[in-house]
């Protein structure tokens, strides 16, 4: 794993957006695995600034990690709406293909299978990840076992409480989500995980040091050969000194 620590989330966002711009420019048919949530807001802002006029988006495919079960795509807190507002409506040429799990599907198992076929047909060039306070990636929550493929997950209480900041109250946070599985994430050519703020410091320390364990799903990323963990000084604050001293870029 490479660790990059930046002075601010905005500096970090520029670094990640530039990496995504390079993929957009130079991959023949770029495939992006996309995340939602507070951590990636500055990143999409920067990406829009860098690529809003980029015709290459027409050749791109985007595959989102997850969606809440029971929220329609036009619900203000659905991840489909997040993507529309933060990225897709702000670039002149929409990506040629956009995939997000359908949280309103009548048959959720069929929806998971449909999504796995899409993932099978597209190798992700760059997978963007946030991380939950409990170490989840996508909505692969800590457990004694992790699922390899797309599945319906019961959200953990800490995830519900953390995401309540986007809703009027924690009662409104959906209890279930559809998420890409761990194997699909690990099959990406390159993974960039972003985390900002003190509340992510424990999860980040557990992800990059110590043993690979299902109780910290993001620690499984240690098994991948091309992962960059992009932090601010607060989220990096529990890392051992050597990591920061060697890898700090700004
Ligand atoms: C969302 C997702 C989640 C979030 C994580 C962090 O698509 O996959 O894993 O990345 O919950 O969310 P924020 O950035 O809101 O703290």
Boltz pocket constraint, residues with backbone or C-beta under 6 A from the ligand:
constraints:
  - pocket:
      binder: B
      contacts: [[A, 34], [A, 35], [A, 36], [A, 37], [A, 38], [A, 39], [A, 40], [A, 65], [A, 66], [A, 79], [A, 129], [A, 130], [A, 131], [A, 132], [A, 133], [A, 136], [A, 137], [A, 138], [A, 139]]
      max_distance: 6.0
